[in-house]
Structures are given as structure tokens and as C-alpha cells.
Amino acid sequence: MPLLNVIIVILVTGVILWLINRYIPMQQTVKNILNAVVVIVLVIWLLKVFGLLSSLQNITV
């Protein structure tokens, strides 16, 4: 995946999250949970895009 596509996905995700935080009224705890979930999903997606997560799939617990 080209680097430009990765940057666009990060920017679009950030803008959508900002719009949700800015214009949708909700409790601060819910906003914090939403922000954390979005950041965790984005980090996992980035690890998969750069191939770092595929090496972790071979580890058995």
C-alpha cells in the first residue's frame, strides 16, 4: 500500500474523530473510550499494513 494512502487514511480518521468529538454531544468518558478504541484500531491497522503484525501471528500462547 502506498505511503500516500496510509497518510490519507490517518488524516480522514482524525478528521472524522474530531468531528464526532466536536459536534456530537456525549459524556467525556464515552468520548475517551471512543478515542482509545479508534487509536488502538488504527495502530493495529498500521502494524498490519507495514507487515509487523504478520510476524506476531506465528506466536502461540
PyMOL Python script that loads the backbone (N, CA, C, O; Angstrom):
from pymol import cmd

cmd.read_pdbstr("""\
ATOM      1  N   MET A   1       0.851  -1.172   0.000  1.00  0.00           N
ATOM      2  CA  MET A   1       0.000   0.000   0.000  1.00  0.00           C
ATOM      3  C   MET A   1       0.896   1.234   0.000  1.00  0.00           C
ATOM      4  O   MET A   1       1.804   1.345   0.823  1.00  0.00           O
ATOM      5  N   PRO A   2       0.642   2.158  -0.921  1.00  0.00           N
ATOM      6  CA  PRO A   2       1.469   3.366  -0.982  1.00  0.00           C
ATOM      7  C   PRO A   2       1.359   4.211   0.287  1.00  0.00           C
ATOM      8  O   PRO A   2       0.332   4.231   0.965  1.00  0.00           O
ATOM      9  N   LEU A   3       2.439   4.894   0.573  1.00  0.00           N
ATOM     10  CA  LEU A   3       2.506   5.718   1.780  1.00  0.00           C
ATOM     11  C   LEU A   3       1.471   6.835   1.761  1.00  0.00           C
ATOM     12  O   LEU A   3       0.958   7.222   2.811  1.00  0.00           O
ATOM     13  N   LEU A   4       1.164   7.350   0.589  1.00  0.00           N
ATOM     14  CA  LEU A   4       0.173   8.415   0.471  1.00  0.00           C
ATOM     15  C   LEU A   4      -1.207   7.925   0.918  1.00  0.00           C
ATOM     16  O   LEU A   4      -1.943   8.667   1.568  1.00  0.00           O
ATOM     17  N   ASN A   5      -1.560   6.693   0.579  1.00  0.00           N
ATOM     18  CA  ASN A   5      -2.843   6.131   1.012  1.00  0.00           C
ATOM     19  C   ASN A   5      -2.896   5.985   2.530  1.00  0.00           C
ATOM     20  O   ASN A   5      -3.937   6.237   3.138  1.00  0.00           O
ATOM     21  N   VAL A   6      -1.801   5.586   3.140  1.00  0.00           N
ATOM     22  CA  VAL A   6      -1.743   5.442   4.590  1.00  0.00           C
ATOM     23  C   VAL A   6      -1.945   6.800   5.254  1.00  0.00           C
ATOM     24  O   VAL A   6      -2.683   6.908   6.233  1.00  0.00           O
ATOM     25  N   ILE A   7      -1.301   7.824   4.733  1.00  0.00           N
ATOM     26  CA  ILE A   7      -1.435   9.167   5.294  1.00  0.00           C
ATOM     27  C   ILE A   7      -2.858   9.683   5.129  1.00  0.00           C
ATOM     28  O   ILE A   7      -3.399  10.322   6.032  1.00  0.00           O
ATOM     29  N   ILE A   8      -3.466   9.407   3.976  1.00  0.00           N
ATOM     30  CA  ILE A   8      -4.848   9.849   3.749  1.00  0.00           C
ATOM     31  C   ILE A   8      -5.799   9.165   4.719  1.00  0.00           C
ATOM     32  O   ILE A   8      -6.701   9.808   5.256  1.00  0.00           O
ATOM     33  N   VAL A   9      -5.609   7.867   4.952  1.00  0.00           N
ATOM     34  CA  VAL A   9      -6.478   7.147   5.895  1.00  0.00           C
ATOM     35  C   VAL A   9      -6.323   7.710   7.300  1.00  0.00           C
ATOM     36  O   VAL A   9      -7.314   7.873   8.010  1.00  0.00           O
ATOM     37  N   ILE A  10      -5.098   8.008   7.711  1.00  0.00           N
ATOM     38  CA  ILE A  10      -4.871   8.581   9.038  1.00  0.00           C
ATOM     39  C   ILE A  10      -5.527   9.952   9.153  1.00  0.00           C
ATOM     40  O   ILE A  10      -6.154  10.254  10.168  1.00  0.00           O
ATOM     41  N   LEU A  11      -5.390  10.778   8.130  1.00  0.00           N
ATOM     42  CA  LEU A  11      -5.987  12.116   8.165  1.00  0.00           C
ATOM     43  C   LEU A  11      -7.515  12.049   8.175  1.00  0.00           C
ATOM     44  O   LEU A  11      -8.161  12.768   8.938  1.00  0.00           O
ATOM     45  N   VAL A  12      -8.089  11.199   7.344  1.00  0.00           N
ATOM     46  CA  VAL A  12      -9.552  11.086   7.301  1.00  0.00           C
ATOM     47  C   VAL A  12     -10.080  10.569   8.635  1.00  0.00           C
ATOM     48  O   VAL A  12     -11.095  11.056   9.133  1.00  0.00           O
ATOM     49  N   THR A  13      -9.398   9.587   9.214  1.00  0.00           N
ATOM     50  CA  THR A  13      -9.802   9.067  10.516  1.00  0.00           C
ATOM     51  C   THR A  13      -9.728  10.155  11.578  1.00  0.00           C
ATOM     52  O   THR A  13     -10.626  10.271  12.411  1.00  0.00           O
ATOM     53  N   GLY A  14      -8.685  10.936  11.555  1.00  0.00           N
ATOM     54  CA  GLY A  14      -8.538  12.028  12.516  1.00  0.00           C
ATOM     55  C   GLY A  14      -9.613  13.086  12.366  1.00  0.00           C
ATOM     56  O   GLY A  14     -10.144  13.581  13.360  1.00  0.00           O
ATOM     57  N   VAL A  15      -9.935  13.434  11.140  1.00  0.00           N
ATOM     58  CA  VAL A  15     -10.968  14.449  10.907  1.00  0.00           C
ATOM     59  C   VAL A  15     -12.335  13.928  11.349  1.00  0.00           C
ATOM     60  O   VAL A  15     -13.104  14.660  11.972  1.00  0.00           O
ATOM     61  N   ILE A  16     -12.641  12.671  11.033  1.00  0.00           N
ATOM     62  CA  ILE A  16     -13.921  12.098  11.456  1.00  0.00           C
ATOM     63  C   ILE A  16     -14.007  12.036  12.975  1.00  0.00           C
ATOM     64  O   ILE A  16     -15.043  12.361  13.554  1.00  0.00           O
ATOM     65  N   LEU A  17     -12.929  11.622  13.618  1.00  0.00           N
ATOM     66  CA  LEU A  17     -12.925  11.566  15.082  1.00  0.00           C
ATOM     67  C   LEU A  17     -13.069  12.959  15.680  1.00  0.00           C
ATOM     68  O   LEU A  17     -13.777  13.135  16.672  1.00  0.00           O
ATOM     69  N   TRP A  18     -12.415  13.940  15.097  1.00  0.00           N
ATOM     70  CA  TRP A  18     -12.548  15.317  15.565  1.00  0.00           C
ATOM     71  C   TRP A  18     -13.978  15.818  15.410  1.00  0.00           C
ATOM     72  O   TRP A  18     -14.510  16.464  16.313  1.00  0.00           O
ATOM     73  N   LEU A  19     -14.607  15.523  14.267  1.00  0.00           N
ATOM     74  CA  LEU A  19     -15.983  15.946  14.047  1.00  0.00           C
ATOM     75  C   LEU A  19     -16.931  15.295  15.046  1.00  0.00           C
ATOM     76  O   LEU A  19     -17.839  15.948  15.559  1.00  0.00           O
ATOM     77  N   ILE A  20     -16.721  14.007  15.324  1.00  0.00           N
ATOM     78  CA  ILE A  20     -17.557  13.320  16.303  1.00  0.00           C
ATOM     79  C   ILE A  20     -17.363  13.938  17.688  1.00  0.00           C
ATOM     80  O   ILE A  20     -18.337  14.198  18.394  1.00  0.00           O
ATOM     81  N   ASN A  21     -16.123  14.171  18.072  1.00  0.00           N
ATOM     82  CA  ASN A  21     -15.855  14.762  19.391  1.00  0.00           C
ATOM     83  C   ASN A  21     -16.387  16.185  19.500  1.00  0.00           C
ATOM     84  O   ASN A  21     -16.817  16.608  20.573  1.00  0.00           O
ATOM     85  N   ARG A  22     -16.360  16.910  18.415  1.00  0.00           N
ATOM     86  CA  ARG A  22     -16.743  18.325  18.436  1.00  0.00           C
ATOM     87  C   ARG A  22     -18.255  18.528  18.384  1.00  0.00           C
ATOM     88  O   ARG A  22     -18.790  19.366  19.111  1.00  0.00           O
ATOM     89  N   TYR A  23     -18.946  17.774  17.536  1.00  0.00           N
ATOM     90  CA  TYR A  23     -20.334  18.098  17.245  1.00  0.00           C
ATOM     91  C   TYR A  23     -21.364  17.111  17.779  1.00  0.00           C
ATOM     92  O   TYR A  23     -22.557  17.413  17.739  1.00  0.00           O
ATOM     93  N   ILE A  24     -20.964  15.957  18.272  1.00  0.00           N
ATOM     94  CA  ILE A  24     -21.918  15.013  18.842  1.00  0.00           C
ATOM     95  C   ILE A  24     -21.789  15.070  20.355  1.00  0.00           C
ATOM     96  O   ILE A  24     -20.741  14.736  20.909  1.00  0.00           O
ATOM     97  N   PRO A  25     -22.858  15.494  21.021  1.00  0.00           N
ATOM     98  CA  PRO A  25     -22.776  15.603  22.489  1.00  0.00           C
ATOM     99  C   PRO A  25     -22.816  14.228  23.155  1.00  0.00           C
ATOM    100  O   PRO A  25     -23.724  13.433  22.910  1.00  0.00           O
ATOM    101  N   MET A  26     -21.834  13.964  23.988  1.00  0.00           N
ATOM    102  CA  MET A  26     -21.794  12.735  24.774  1.00  0.00           C
ATOM    103  C   MET A  26     -20.900  12.967  25.978  1.00  0.00           C
ATOM    104  O   MET A  26     -20.152  13.943  26.031  1.00  0.00           O
ATOM    105  N   GLN A  27     -20.984  12.060  26.947  1.00  0.00           N
ATOM    106  CA  GLN A  27     -20.188  12.203  28.156  1.00  0.00           C
ATOM    107  C   GLN A  27     -18.698  12.109  27.828  1.00  0.00           C
ATOM    108  O   GLN A  27     -18.300  11.484  26.845  1.00  0.00           O
ATOM    109  N   GLN A  28     -17.897  12.734  28.659  1.00  0.00           N
ATOM    110  CA  GLN A  28     -16.455  12.731  28.444  1.00  0.00           C
ATOM    111  C   GLN A  28     -15.872  11.328  28.529  1.00  0.00           C
ATOM    112  O   GLN A  28     -14.933  11.011  27.800  1.00  0.00           O
ATOM    113  N   THR A  29     -16.407  10.485  29.399  1.00  0.00           N
ATOM    114  CA  THR A  29     -15.883   9.116  29.498  1.00  0.00           C
ATOM    115  C   THR A  29     -16.150   8.328  28.224  1.00  0.00           C
ATOM    116  O   THR A  29     -15.315   7.532  27.794  1.00  0.00           O
ATOM    117  N   VAL A  30     -17.312   8.551  27.622  1.00  0.00           N
ATOM    118  CA  VAL A  30     -17.628   7.872  26.366  1.00  0.00           C
ATOM    119  C   VAL A  30     -16.708   8.371  25.257  1.00  0.00           C
ATOM    120  O   VAL A  30     -16.254   7.587  24.423  1.00  0.00           O
ATOM    121  N   LYS A  31     -16.435   9.661  25.247  1.00  0.00           N
ATOM    122  CA  LYS A  31     -15.511  10.215  24.253  1.00  0.00           C
ATOM    123  C   LYS A  31     -14.110   9.623  24.422  1.00  0.00           C
ATOM    124  O   LYS A  31     -13.445   9.288  23.442  1.00  0.00           O
ATOM    125  N   ASN A  32     -13.677   9.500  25.665  1.00  0.00           N
ATOM    126  CA  ASN A  32     -12.348   8.929  25.909  1.00  0.00           C
ATOM    127  C   ASN A  32     -12.272   7.478  25.450  1.00  0.00           C
ATOM    128  O   ASN A  32     -11.275   7.064  24.859  1.00  0.00           O
ATOM    129  N   ILE A  33     -13.321   6.708  25.719  1.00  0.00           N
ATOM    130  CA  ILE A  33     -13.342   5.309  25.283  1.00  0.00           C
ATOM    131  C   ILE A  33     -13.348   5.234  23.765  1.00  0.00           C
ATOM    132  O   ILE A  33     -12.623   4.426  23.184  1.00  0.00           O
ATOM    133  N   LEU A  34     -14.156   6.063  23.115  1.00  0.00           N
ATOM    134  CA  LEU A  34     -14.207   6.093  21.654  1.00  0.00           C
ATOM    135  C   LEU A  34     -12.851   6.456  21.061  1.00  0.00           C
ATOM    136  O   LEU A  34     -12.398   5.825  20.107  1.00  0.00           O
ATOM    137  N   ASN A  35     -12.204   7.475  21.627  1.00  0.00           N
ATOM    138  CA  ASN A  35     -10.888   7.876  21.143  1.00  0.00           C
ATOM    139  C   ASN A  35      -9.872   6.746  21.309  1.00  0.00           C
ATOM    140  O   ASN A  35      -9.070   6.491  20.410  1.00  0.00           O
ATOM    141  N   ALA A  36      -9.907   6.077  22.447  1.00  0.00           N
ATOM    142  CA  ALA A  36      -8.963   4.985  22.683  1.00  0.00           C
ATOM    143  C   ALA A  36      -9.194   3.833  21.713  1.00  0.00           C
ATOM    144  O   ALA A  36      -8.239   3.264  21.186  1.00  0.00           O
ATOM    145  N   VAL A  37     -10.444   3.489  21.479  1.00  0.00           N
ATOM    146  CA  VAL A  37     -10.747   2.390  20.556  1.00  0.00           C
ATOM    147  C   VAL A  37     -10.287   2.730  19.144  1.00  0.00           C
ATOM    148  O   VAL A  37      -9.703   1.889  18.462  1.00  0.00           O
ATOM    149  N   VAL A  38     -10.546   3.948  18.706  1.00  0.00           N
ATOM    150  CA  VAL A  38     -10.137   4.353  17.357  1.00  0.00           C
ATOM    151  C   VAL A  38      -8.617   4.339  17.227  1.00  0.00           C
ATOM    152  O   VAL A  38      -8.090   3.886  16.210  1.00  0.00           O
ATOM    153  N   VAL A  39      -7.915   4.823  18.230  1.00  0.00           N
ATOM    154  CA  VAL A  39      -6.445   4.836  18.176  1.00  0.00           C
ATOM    155  C   VAL A  39      -5.892   3.415  18.172  1.00  0.00           C
ATOM    156  O   VAL A  39      -4.958   3.121  17.426  1.00  0.00           O
ATOM    157  N   ILE A  40      -6.453   2.533  18.992  1.00  0.00           N
ATOM    158  CA  ILE A  40      -5.979   1.148  19.033  1.00  0.00           C
ATOM    159  C   ILE A  40      -6.218   0.458  17.702  1.00  0.00           C
ATOM    160  O   ILE A  40      -5.338  -0.239  17.198  1.00  0.00           O
ATOM    161  N   VAL A  41      -7.404   0.645  17.125  1.00  0.00           N
ATOM    162  CA  VAL A  41      -7.698   0.033  15.824  1.00  0.00           C
ATOM    163  C   VAL A  41      -6.778   0.590  14.746  1.00  0.00           C
ATOM    164  O   VAL A  41      -6.311  -0.159  13.888  1.00  0.00           O
ATOM    165  N   LEU A  42      -6.517   1.876  14.778  1.00  0.00           N
ATOM    166  CA  LEU A  42      -5.627   2.482  13.789  1.00  0.00           C
ATOM    167  C   LEU A  42      -4.197   1.970  13.931  1.00  0.00           C
ATOM    168  O   LEU A  42      -3.528   1.731  12.926  1.00  0.00           O
ATOM    169  N   VAL A  43      -3.721   1.799  15.151  1.00  0.00           N
ATOM    170  CA  VAL A  43      -2.368   1.275  15.368  1.00  0.00           C
ATOM    171  C   VAL A  43      -2.271  -0.173  14.885  1.00  0.00           C
ATOM    172  O   VAL A  43      -1.284  -0.549  14.252  1.00  0.00           O
ATOM    173  N   ILE A  44      -3.288  -0.986  15.178  1.00  0.00           N
ATOM    174  CA  ILE A  44      -3.283  -2.373  14.709  1.00  0.00           C
ATOM    175  C   ILE A  44      -3.307  -2.415  13.189  1.00  0.00           C
ATOM    176  O   ILE A  44      -2.604  -3.221  12.580  1.00  0.00           O
ATOM    177  N   TRP A  45      -4.110  -1.552  12.570  1.00  0.00           N
ATOM    178  CA  TRP A  45      -4.155  -1.494  11.110  1.00  0.00           C
ATOM    179  C   TRP A  45      -2.799  -1.082  10.533  1.00  0.00           C
ATOM    180  O   TRP A  45      -2.351  -1.648   9.536  1.00  0.00           O
ATOM    181  N   LEU A  46      -2.150  -0.102  11.155  1.00  0.00           N
ATOM    182  CA  LEU A  46      -0.826   0.321  10.678  1.00  0.00           C
ATOM    183  C   LEU A  46       0.201  -0.802  10.819  1.00  0.00           C
ATOM    184  O   LEU A  46       1.043  -0.983   9.938  1.00  0.00           O
ATOM    185  N   LEU A  47       0.140  -1.554  11.916  1.00  0.00           N
ATOM    186  CA  LEU A  47       1.053  -2.683  12.082  1.00  0.00           C
ATOM    187  C   LEU A  47       0.831  -3.731  10.992  1.00  0.00           C
ATOM    188  O   LEU A  47       1.790  -4.319  10.492  1.00  0.00           O
ATOM    189  N   LYS A  48      -0.423  -3.965  10.627  1.00  0.00           N
ATOM    190  CA  LYS A  48      -0.716  -4.918   9.565  1.00  0.00           C
ATOM    191  C   LYS A  48      -0.238  -4.398   8.215  1.00  0.00           C
ATOM    192  O   LYS A  48       0.294  -5.161   7.408  1.00  0.00           O
ATOM    193  N   VAL A  49      -0.427  -3.098   7.963  1.00  0.00           N
ATOM    194  CA  VAL A  49      -0.024  -2.513   6.686  1.00  0.00           C
ATOM    195  C   VAL A  49       1.482  -2.615   6.499  1.00  0.00           C
ATOM    196  O   VAL A  49       1.952  -2.934   5.407  1.00  0.00           O
ATOM    197  N   PHE A  50       2.239  -2.347   7.554  1.00  0.00           N
ATOM    198  CA  PHE A  50       3.692  -2.380   7.445  1.00  0.00           C
ATOM    199  C   PHE A  50       4.271  -3.768   7.669  1.00  0.00           C
ATOM    200  O   PHE A  50       5.490  -3.932   7.652  1.00  0.00           O
ATOM    201  N   GLY A  51       3.424  -4.769   7.879  1.00  0.00           N
ATOM    202  CA  GLY A  51       3.885  -6.145   7.968  1.00  0.00           C
ATOM    203  C   GLY A  51       4.455  -6.553   9.299  1.00  0.00           C
ATOM    204  O   GLY A  51       5.062  -7.619   9.403  1.00  0.00           O
ATOM    205  N   LEU A  52       4.285  -5.750  10.310  1.00  0.00           N
ATOM    206  CA  LEU A  52       4.824  -6.094  11.620  1.00  0.00           C
ATOM    207  C   LEU A  52       3.903  -7.020  12.397  1.00  0.00           C
ATOM    208  O   LEU A  52       4.358  -7.739  13.287  1.00  0.00           O
ATOM    209  N   LEU A  53       2.629  -7.014  12.077  1.00  0.00           N
ATOM    210  CA  LEU A  53       1.669  -7.833  12.798  1.00  0.00           C
ATOM    211  C   LEU A  53       1.672  -9.267  12.285  1.00  0.00           C
ATOM    212  O   LEU A  53       1.328 -10.186  13.030  1.00  0.00           O
ATOM    213  N   SER A  54       2.048  -9.474  11.042  1.00  0.00           N
ATOM    214  CA  SER A  54       2.028 -10.828  10.488  1.00  0.00           C
ATOM    215  C   SER A  54       3.068 -11.722  11.173  1.00  0.00           C
ATOM    216  O   SER A  54       2.871 -12.932  11.288  1.00  0.00           O
ATOM    217  N   SER A  55       4.156 -11.132  11.618  1.00  0.00           N
ATOM    218  CA  SER A  55       5.157 -11.940  12.313  1.00  0.00           C
ATOM    219  C   SER A  55       4.694 -12.332  13.705  1.00  0.00           C
ATOM    220  O   SER A  55       5.184 -13.315  14.260  1.00  0.00           O
ATOM    221  N   LEU A  56       3.758 -11.582  14.282  1.00  0.00           N
ATOM    222  CA  LEU A  56       3.248 -11.900  15.606  1.00  0.00           C
ATOM    223  C   LEU A  56       2.185 -12.997  15.561  1.00  0.00           C
ATOM    224  O   LEU A  56       1.860 -13.574  16.599  1.00  0.00           O
ATOM    225  N   GLN A  57       1.642 -13.293  14.398  1.00  0.00           N
ATOM    226  CA  GLN A  57       0.596 -14.295  14.294  1.00  0.00           C
ATOM    227  C   GLN A  57       1.148 -15.711  14.474  1.00  0.00           C
ATOM    228  O   GLN A  57       0.380 -16.629  14.764  1.00  0.00           O
ATOM    229  N   ASN A  58       2.441 -15.907  14.312  1.00  0.00           N
ATOM    230  CA  ASN A  58       3.056 -17.217  14.449  1.00  0.00           C
ATOM    231  C   ASN A  58       3.292 -17.617  15.895  1.00  0.00           C
ATOM    232  O   ASN A  58       3.608 -18.774  16.172  1.00  0.00           O
ATOM    233  N   ILE A  59       3.144 -16.675  16.821  1.00  0.00           N
ATOM    234  CA  ILE A  59       3.382 -16.947  18.232  1.00  0.00           C
ATOM    235  C   ILE A  59       2.142 -17.616  18.818  1.00  0.00           C
ATOM    236  O   ILE A  59       1.026 -17.114  18.684  1.00  0.00           O
ATOM    237  N   THR A  60       2.358 -18.757  19.469  1.00  0.00           N
ATOM    238  CA  THR A  60       1.238 -19.445  20.114  1.00  0.00           C
ATOM    239  C   THR A  60       1.355 -19.290  21.623  1.00  0.00           C
ATOM    240  O   THR A  60       2.449 -19.300  22.188  1.00  0.00           O
ATOM    241  N   VAL A  61       0.209 -19.148  22.253  1.00  0.00           N
ATOM    242  CA  VAL A  61       0.182 -18.971  23.707  1.00  0.00           C
ATOM    243  C   VAL A  61      -0.436 -20.173  24.345  1.00  0.00           C
ATOM    244  O   VAL A  61      -0.556 -20.230  25.568  1.00  0.00           O
TER     245      VAL A  61
END
""", "prot")
cmd.dss("prot")
cmd.show_as("cartoon", "prot")
cmd.util.cbc("prot")
cmd.orient("prot")
